[in-house]
Amino acid sequence: MTSRIDRRFAALKAEGRPALVCFATAGDPDPDTSLAIVKALPAAGADLIELGMPFSDPMADGPAVQAAGQRALHAGQTMKKTLAMVRAFREENDDTPVILMGYYNPIYSWGNERFLDDAKAAGIDGLIIVDLPPEADDELCLPAMKRGINFIRLAAPTTDDRRLPAVLANTSGFVYYVSILGVTGSAAPDTAKVAEAVTRIKRHTILPVAVGFGVKTAAQATAIGKTADGVVVGSAIVNAVRDSLDREGRATAGTVAAVTALVEDLAAGVRVARAEAAE
C-alpha cells in the first residue's frame, strides 16, 4: 500500500520537478496561529509538511528552531495539542503529507505503541526522529512501518558508503540528506557537494532524496532542486514567524502572510529547478 508521501513524490516526478518540503514548529507562536500557518502552507506551494514537535533539549536544532520550540512550549504546546492540530488540518486537507520531526523523548514519554496508534489516527504519514539510530529500529521504526507510517532517516556528509546501507535499511518515504555539518540553519549548503552526495546516495536506494539544513532562499532552492528530489526549508520559515511578531512575541495580523509569502517564493524556485537543469 502506497502512502501519501509515496504518491506525492510519484506525482511530482511525473510533473518533472522536486518537492518543496516546509518545516514549521507546532504551536509557534501560539496554537491558533500555528494551525493557520499549517493550513495555509499547501496553497502557498508546500508539497509536504514537516511539523516540529517542541522539545526542551533540541540538540540538532540551531538558534532559530530552538527559539521556535521555546515559543511553542511557552504558549502551552503539548504532544496532545500537536496531534489535535494534525486532526484539524486533515478535516480540510486529506492529500498533503504531514511528517512529525523531532526527538525520541516526547514519544517515549507518551508510550511508543500508544503514540503510533494516535499518530496514525490523527493523519500522520511519516516520522523523522533525529536521535534514534538504525541500531534501535525495533524501538519505533519497525512498529511505525507496520502501521503504514513512513520512517524517514537522515543521511549526512559524514555518512560514508559503509554506513549508508544501515541508514537506508528500513527507511521509507524518502531519504533526508543533511547538507551541512552542524545544526539547522547554521550555514549555506555547497550545491556542488550536495549534487555529488545525492548522486552517491541514489546509487544505494530507489527512494527520493530530499535535501535540507541551510536552504533559505528561492535561488538556493532552485540550485538544490536541480539534482535533489526535494528541498527542505525550516529555519527560514521559523524566522519569518519570528520577524512578524510584536515586541511581546505575540502573533500579528501579518504573521501568516509573512510565512506564505516566503513559501510562495521558495515554491517558485523549486518549480524552475528542473527546467533550468534541462537547459
N, C-alpha and C positions, 0 to 999 in steps of 0.2 A: 504493500500500500504506500503510495507516494504521499509526502507531507506537503503542507503549504509552501515550505521552503523549497522542496524539490520542484514543485510546479512553478514557482515564481522564477527560479533560475532557468528552468527549461524555456519558459515563455520569453525571458529576456535574451537567451541565447538565440532563439528563433528571430527575435527582433534585431539582433546584431549589436547589442550594447551591454555594458556592465551594469550591475545593480548599484543603486545608492542605498547604503545601509546607514541609518541615522540612529545615534545613541542619545537618549535622554535619561536623566535620573528621575526615577519615580518619586513624586512628591515635591519636586523642586519647581518653584519656590514654596508652593503650598499644594495640597491635594487637588483642589478645583482647577487651578491654573495648569498644573501638570497634566491633568486629564484633557484639558482643552488643547494643550500643545500636542499631545499624542494623537488626539482625534484629527488635528489639522495636518499632521505630517504627510499622510498619503496624498492628499490633494496638492500639497506643495511639491511633491516629487519623490518622496521616500518610497523605496520599493520594499524594504524590510525595516523593522523597528527593533532596536536593542533597548531594553528597558533596564536601567541600572537598579540593583537592589541596594539601597543605602545601608552602609555598614560603618561601624565606628573605627575600624582599623584597616582602611583600604590600601594595602601595601603596594599595589601595582599602579595606583592612580596618581596622576600629577596633581598640582595645586588646584586646577580648575574643577576637576571631577571630585576631588576631596571636598572642596568648598560646597559644591552642589549637594553632596551627600550630607554634609553638616546642616545645610539649609533645610533639606528634607526632613532629617531627624528632628531638628528643632521645631519644625512645623507639625511634628507628630506622625510622620510616616512610619508604617509598620509593614511587615510582610503581608498581613491580612489585608491592609489597605492597598498594597501593590497588586495583589491578585484580584481584589474588587475593581481596581482600575482597569485591569485587562478585561474583566467580565463586562464592564460598562462600554469599553471600546468595541468588544465583539457584538454588542447589541446593534451597532451601526456598520461594522466592517467585519466581514467573515473571510476576506481574501488576503489581507496583508499579513505576512508572517510576523509574529512577535516572539522575541528571544529575550529571556532573562539573563542578565550578565552580572556577575559579582563573585562573592566569596562563599565558601562552604559553610562557615559558622552559622549564619542565619537559617540555612536549610537543615543542618544537623540539629539545631535547637528546635526547629519545627517538628522534626521527625521525618526521615527520608521517605518512607513509604507514604505517609500522610501528605507530605509536601508534593510528591509526584502526582498523587491522585488529585489533589486540589489544583495543582498547576494545569494538569490535563483538562480538568473540568472547566477551568477558567478560560481556556483557549490558548495556552502557551504552546508554542511549536518547537522551541529549542532552548538549550541551556549552554551558557559559557561560564564555566566555573574556573577561575584563573589559578586557584591554589590547590587544585585536585589533579595530581599527575596520573598518567596511564596506569601506573602500578596499583592505583586504588580504584580501578574501573568497577570492581564488584560493589563498591560503596554506593555509587549513584549512576554512573554511566550506563551499565548494563540494565539495571532496573528501569531507567528512563527509556532506553531503546525498546524494551518490551512493551512499554505503554505508547509507543509511537512518537516519543519526544526526541528530537534530534539532539545529540550531544556534540557540540562543536568545539574542536580543540584548537589551541593556539600553537603556532609554529613561529620560531624566532630566528634572527640571523645566526644564533648560536646552535640551532637545531641542525646538526650535520646529517649526512646520509646514513650513518649508523643509528642515530636516534630517531630519525624520521619514521621508519616503519612502526615503531612502538607508538608514536604520537598519532599515526593515522589508523592504527589497527581497528579501533571501534568508533572512529569519528564518522559522523554523518551530517547531511545538510550542506555544509561547506567547511573549508579549512580557513581559519583566520590567521593570516600572516601578519605578525607584528613587525612593522617595517623598520623600527629603530630599537636600539638598546636603551633601556631606561623606562621611565614611567610615561603614562599617557600625556600627550600634548607637550613633550619636553623638547622636541626638535623637529625639523622638517625632514621627510624621507628623501633619500637619494634614489631618484627614479631609475637610474641605470642599474643600481644594485638590486632594487626591488624587482625589476624585469628579470634579472638573472635568477633571483630566488624563486619567483613564480614559475619560471620555466623548469627549474630543478624540482620543485615540489610536484609539478604536473607529471614528471616522469614517474612518480610514485603513486599517483592517485587519479581517478577519473572525476573526483569531486571538484566543484567550483572552488576557486581560491579568491578570497576577499582580503584586501589589504587595508590596515588601519594603523592608528597611533601616529599622530603628527599631520594628518591631512586637514587643512584649514580653509583652502581656497578653491574656487572653481578651476583655476589653472592647474593646481595640484591634482584635483580630481580627474581632470582631462588627461594629464600625463600618466597617472597611475592606471587609469582605466583603459589605456591603450593595450595593456598586457594582462591586467587582472580581470577576474570575472565579477568583482565587486569592489567598491570603495567605501570604507567605513569612516564616518566622521562623528566625533564625540566632543572633544574639548571645545571646538569652535562653537558647537551648538549650546553647550552649557555656559560658555562665555557670553553668547548672545542673550541668554536668560539673565545672567548676572548684570550685564551692562544696561538692561532695561529696567532694573529695579529702582525703587526710590531710595532715599537716604536711610530709611529704616529697614531696607532689604525686602520690602514688600512688592508684589507684582503691581504693574501699572497697566493702563489701557493699551500700551504698546508692547507688552511682553510677548504675547502670542505672535503678533505681527513681526516682531524682530526675528523670531525663530523661523517663521515661514518664509520671510524674505531671503534669509541666508540659505535655506534648503532649496528654494526655487533657483537660486544662483548656482548652487552645487549640482542640482539636477540638470541644469543646462550644460554644465561641464561634463558630466558623465555621458550625456546624450550625444556629444560631438566627439567623444574619445575614439570610438572605433572608426568613425568616418575619417578622422584625421590619420589614424593608424593605417587605413587602407589606401591613403593617397600616395 
